[in-house]
Amino acid sequence: MHSFGINKIKTGVIIMKITTILDQIDLGSMALPEFQRGYVWNRDQVRELMQSLYRRYPVGSLLVWITRTESITVRGKGQVAPSVVELILDGQQRITSLYGIIRGQPPKFFDGNALAFTGLYFHLDDEVFEFYAPLKMKDNPRWINVTELMQNGTGKAIGRIYANTELQPMFTTYIDRLNAINEIKNIELHVEKVTGEDKSIEVVVDIFNRVNSGGTKLSNGDLALAKICASWPEARHEMKACINRWEQAGFDFNLDWLLRNVTTILTNQAMFSALKDVNTPAFQDGLKQAEKACNYLLNMISGRLGLDHNRVLGGRYAFAVMSCYVASNGGKLQDGRQQDKLLYWYVLSFLSGRFTGSTETALNQDLRVLDDTANPLDRLIERLRLSRRDLHIRPEDFAVSNLGARFYPLLYMLTRVGGARDWGDGLVLSAHMLGKHNTLHVHHIFPKALLYRYGYLQNDVNAIANYCFLTQGTNLDISAKEPAVYFAESYLLMQQTHSLILY
């Protein structure tokens, strides 16, 4: 954690109470720069922060950047102060946590999961912070709601303690502990201020990355997006809206992934630095093209290959190449033959681990093929063949033992393309089947317990070759039965179903 010492007088450092910092956020005098990532702390980190503050341990200083309001884009919908604003570079997670606990709601610049700091309680005897658990805390007077205490002061809590004869012997001690929590608001933090006309976004991001050694570094994509947001403040919001639409369809992407697609479409290059000369109207158009191209690709991959949800969507980096190709062809492919070639390359690209090494180098190589050749899809496939020696799928490719393997999507694809049916009710399998007991489960064809009993190792038990997909209901019905038993049962059921259909 970044620290600047404890001296009260130091050049560039001021002392500020936590409650004053929160007031500055409410007034818009302190905000979060657009290039900052969202809130990522979990409940353990929030508890540790509060425990440290309760015991008056040092929790590190803050780093803020003083800049002109008109020269920077801030996160969120809150109004910023005119003329000058202080942007939090280091300390976002701590201040956001404290704001949520003390104010009872996230700050206006919040972007994350508020449950990380919601419902924090304090135990009067054990002096520990924990999040609300009904069985443990309900009707237990020793558990105190921290946010309620911060907002209402100690009076109400003291009254409850005084009225409880069981707690009265420790009355004075409990009051001291309640006051210690309430006074967290008045703890003073060191705030280091970065200022000066020479502090460009690039310089400030470099400062952020250097002092934020314990946190998540800003990527090149974050820096590129920060520059874009400087001229188009709504860029992040528009991109997140696009990502949310895909999320509702069952696909999970991030800003870097979308930005990569925009970059390749606009510049035919993979590196985000290629966006430096792209103006706002061009970027806005590129974003529209990227969404349209990716929608087209997702529909094609879902419909033709059956890869219809996030878990089985392999080869995400390949989209940057494919979306560039689709966009250059007006947003769609000419015929089924082009689709077949592109899908063939896509599947082989993630089976071969095309982009698992130097991603940008591989992307640029493939983008040059698209730009420089008359038959780009044939050339892309040929490049893969040369890197793999051939394009055959072999039995040993399935000799892996986890669902994160590259060949797991292929197993699902074969299930879908082959029109595989559930062994229980004969329904064609799909990730979008309705009903709780029709959700897809991964089933061990030979039960784990059976294989372990015969001395098989874990890698063999969990080999992809031992997986298949079934509905939840059928998976529960089969349970630990041997294949010789449940295959016979499934065969009889299929025969009956077929007879009913013919009848």
N, C-alpha and C positions, 0 to 999 in steps of 0.2 A: 504494500500500500504506500502511496506517495506521502512523504512527510516533509515539512519545512521547519521543524523545530518547535520550541515552545516559548521563545522570547516574545514579549508583548510588543516590543518596538523592533521592527525589521523592515527594511526597504522593500516595498511591494507586497507587504503582508499586513492585513488588518485582522482584528479580533471581532467576531460577530456571534451573537447568541443564536441558537437554533431557531427560536421563535421569530427572531428578526429576519433570518434567512427565509423562513416560510412566508413572512409578511411581504418580503421583497418579491417572492414568486407571485403572490396574489396581486401585487401592484403592477406586475409586468416589468419590474426593474431587473429581475433575474429570470432567465429563461434557458431553454435547451436548444442548442444549434441543430439544424436539420440533419447534419451529417451524423449526429449521434445515433447509435442503435437504441432499440427499445429497452424496457425494463426486463432484466433476465434473472434477478435474484430469486432464490427459493426460500421456503419457510425457515430452513436451518440457518441460512445466512442472516435473515431478519432477526431470529432469536438471538444469534450470537452478537449482532450489533446492539440490541437492547440490553443484553446481559452485560456487555462491556460498558455501555453508558451508565447502567444502574450501579456498577461497581466503580465508576469514574475512571475506567481505563482509557488511554488514548485511542482514538479511532481514526486518526489521520486527518489531514487538512483537505481543504477544497482548492481547486484550481479553476479560476474563471477568466474569461477573455472579455475585456472591455472594448466594445466596438460601436460604431455608429449604427443606429437602428436601421437606416435605409440601406446599409451595405451588406446585410446578412438576412437569411431566412431562418425563422425559429420554428420549433416543433409545436404543434397543437393550434387550437383556435383562440387562445387567450390574447388579449391586447398587450403589446409591449410598450414600455415607457418611451416617450418621444426623445429624440436626439441620441441618447446613449443607452445601451443595454449591456448587462453582464451575463455572458453565456457560460453555463457550467460545462467545463471540459473534463474535470476529474471529480467524482463524488456524486454522480447522478443516482447510482443505486442506493447509496446511503440516504441522500436527501429525499428521494422519492419514497423510500420506506418510512422515514420519519414523518413526512407529509401525510402519508396514508394513515399512519397510526394516530397522529395527533389531530389531524383535521377530520378523520373518519371517511375520507374519500380521496381518490387519486388527484394529483395536480393536473392542470389543463394540458400539459405537454405529455401526459402519460400514454404509453404504448406498451402494453404487456398484460399480465395476469394479476389482477388486483387481489386474488385469493392469497397471494404470497404474503400479504400483510394485513389481511382482514380477519378479525376474530382473535386477536392476541390477548391472552390472560396471564395473570401473575399469581403465584401461590404464596400466601402470606407466611407460611412456616418454612417451606423449602427454598424460597426466594429464587424461583425459576420461572421462566417465561415459556408458555406452551400455547398452542392454538386450540380453540374450543373443541372439546370432545364431550358430547352430552352425557354419556354414561359416567364419566369421571367428574364432570364439573357442575352438572345441573343440580340446583338447590344446595350446593356446597359453598358456604359463606367464605371459605378460605381462598376461593378463586375470584380474582378481581378483574373485571373487564378494563383493559389498559386504555382503550380509546375513550370509553365512558369517563374514566378517571381524568384523562388529559383534558377533556372538553368541559367537565363539570367541576373539576377541582376535587379536593379530598373530603369535603364536607359530607356528601351523601354516603360515601364509603365508611367514613368514621362513625356516622350515625348508625349504620347497620351493624358495625362491630360492637358499638356501645350497647345496642339493644340485644345482643346475643350473649347470654350468660356464659356460654362455653368459651367465647373469645375474650372475655373481659380480663382474665389474668395476664394476657399478653397485650393489653390495650396500648400501652405506651410504645412498645416495640413495633406494633403494627402501624401506629401513626408515623413513626420514623420511616418505616419502609414505604408507606404510601407517599409521604413527602419526597422521598428519594426518587420515586418514579415521576411524580408530578414536576419535580425540579429538573428533570432531563431537558425540558423545554428551554431552560435558561443556561444550559451548558454552553461554554464559549468554544467555538472552533476557529482555527486559523484559516484565513482565506487568502491565498496567493493570487495576485492579479496580474494578468498579462495584458500589456497595452502597447500602443505605438503604431504609427502609420505603416510600418514595414510588416506588420503581422497580417499577411494574406491568409486565405483559407489553407493553402498548401503548407505554410509555415505553422499555422495553428494545429492542423491535423498531425504534423510531424511531432509537435510538442505533446499533443494528446497521446500519441502512440508511445512516446518515450516515458511519460510519467505513468501511463496506465499499464505498467508491466504486469500487474496482478489481474488485469481484466482482459476483455476481448479486444484485440487490435482492430483498427479500422482497415478494411480491405481496400484495394484499388477501386473496387466497385462503389464503396461508400464515398470515397473521395470524388469519383466521377459524378455520383449522384448529388453530392454537395454542390459541385459547380453548376450542375443543371438546375438545382433548386434555387440557386442564387438568381437566375434569370426567369425561372418558371416555378414559383413557390408551390404550386399544386402538383408538381411532378410526382412526389412520393405518394400523395393521396390517390392520384389517378392510377399509379402502378399497383398500389395495394388493393384498390377496387377491382382491378383486373385479376389479381392473384386470388382475391376472395371469391370471385365468380368461378374460378377453377376449383377452389376448395369445396364449394357447394356441389360441384360435379364429381367430387371424390379424388381430386388430384392436389398434391401439396407442393407448391413451388415457393421460392424466395425471391427477394428483389434482385440479388446478383444474377440469378438464372434468367429472369425476364430482361434485365439490362443487357445481358450477354446476347440474347436474341435480337434486341433492338440494335446493338452495336454491329453485329454481323450483317444485318439487313441494310443499315445505313452506310457502312464503311467497307464491307467485305473483309474485315479484319476482326480478330478475336479479342485483342487487347483493348481495355476500356479507355486507354489513353488516346485511342483513335477518335474518340468523341470530342476532342478538344476544339475542333473547328466546326462542330455541328451546332447550328443555331436553334433557338427554341421552336419555331415552326417546323423545321426539319425533324427535330426530335419527337414532337407531337405526332407528326405523320408516321414516323418510324414505329412509335408505340402502337398506333392503330394497325399498322401492317403486321407487327409482331403478334398482336392478339389474334388477328384474323388468321394468320398463317398457323399459329399454334393450335387454334381451335380446329382448323382443317386437319392438322396432323393428328390431334387427339381423337377426333371423330374417325379418322381413317384407321388409326392403330386400334381403337376400341372395336370398330366394326369389322375390320378385316382380320385382325390378330386376336381379338378377344381380350386384350390387355386393358381392362376397363376400370381399374382403380389404382390408387397410389402404390400399394404394396408390390404390385407386379409390373410397374412401369419402369423398365430398365433403361439404360443408355440416355440419361437426361442431357448430357452434354451434346449428344448427337443432334438434339433439337436445334442448336445454334446453326449447324450446317444445313439441316433440312428446312428450317424456316427461311433461311436466306435463299435457298433454291426455290421454295414455293413462292416467296414474295417476288422473286425475279421473274416468275412465270405468271404474274398477275393474281396471285393468291390461290391458285389451284393448279393441279396437274392436268395435262392434256388428255390422257387416256389411261386405261387399266394397265397397260404395259409399263408406263412410267411409274405408276403406283407400285406395281410389283417389284420393280427394280429398287425403288427408294426403300420400300419396306424390307426387302431382302438385305440391302446394305445396313439398314437400321438394326435389324435383329443380329446380324453378324458383328456389327460394331460393338454391341454390348456383350455378346458372347465371347468375343476375342479380347475384351478389355482395351479397346482402341484408345480410350481417353483416361486411362488410369495412371498414366505416367505424367509427362509434361503436357498438361491439357491444352494450354494456349498454343504450343508448338504444333500439336496434332491438329487442332482446329484450323490453324492458319494454313497448314499443308492441304487440308481438305478444301478449304475455301478457295485456295489458288487453283485447285483442280476445277472447281465450279466456274471460275472466272476465265480460265485460259484454254479450255478444251471444248471441242465440238460435241463430244459424247460424255458429258460429265458423270452421269450415273454409272456408265460402264467403267470409266476410269476410277471412280471411287471404289467400286467392287474389286477392280484389279489391284488397287493399292492394298486392300485388305488381304487379298489372296497372297500377295508377295510377302506381307508381314507375318502371315500364318503358315506359309508354304502351300497350303491348300485351304479349301473352305468346307471340308468334311466335318461332320459332327461324329465323335467317336464315343464308345461306351465309357471310356475313362473320364470324359468330360463331366459325367454325372457322378463321379466318385468324390463327392463333397458331402459335408454333413451339417449344413446349416441353411436356414431359409433365406439368408442374406446372399447366398451364392449367386453368381451371374446366371446359372442355368435354372434357377428357381422360376423366373418369369417364363422360360421356355416350357417348363412342365405345365404351367397354367395355360400357356398359349395352346399347347397341344390338346389340353382338356377342352378348351373352348372351340378351337377350330375343328376338332374332330367330333363335335357335338356330343361330348361325353354326358352320360345320364347318371343320376343318383342311383346307387345300388338299392336303396330302400323303396322309393316310390316311382322311379323311372323318369323323373322330370329332368329336362335338359339343364345342366348346371350353369349358373351365372351369379356374379357378385351382387346383382340387383334383384334377387328373388325376395318376395314379400313374406313377412311373417317371421317371428322370432326363431322358430325351429328350422327355418329354411336358410338361415345365414350359412355361408360356406365355412367349413372347418377343414383343416389339414389333418388327414387321417393316416396313421401308420398301417400299412397293409398287413404286415406281420406285427402283432402287438408287441410293444416294448418289453412287457414282462415276460412274454414267451421267449423272445430272443435273448434276453439277459439270462433266463433260466438255462438256455442251451449254450451259454458261454460267449455270446457275441459281444464285441466291444461297442462302446457308445457311438463311434464313428460309423459302424456298420448299421447299428439300430436306427440312427438318424440320417442315414444316407438318403439323398433325394430320390433314388430308385425305390425306396420303401414308402414314399409319400403318394397320396392321391387326394383328391378333393371330394368331399361329401357334404350333404346338409348336416346341420347340427343334430337334427332329430335322428337321422340314420347313424351318425357317428356315436351317439349315446346308446342307440339300440345295439350296435355291434359291440361296443365296449371292448373287452379283452378276449372276445371269441377268436378262435383260430380261423384262418381263411378257409380251410376245408369245411368248416361248419357254416360260416355266414355266406360264403359263395353259393353253397347249395340252397340256402334259404332265399338269397337274392334271385337265383335262377328260377325258382318256383314262382316267386312274386312276379318276375318279368313275364313268365309264361302266362300267368293269370291276367296280367295287364294287357298283354298282346291279344289274348282271347277276347277280352271285353271290348277292345278297340275294333276287332274284326266283327264281333257280334253287333 
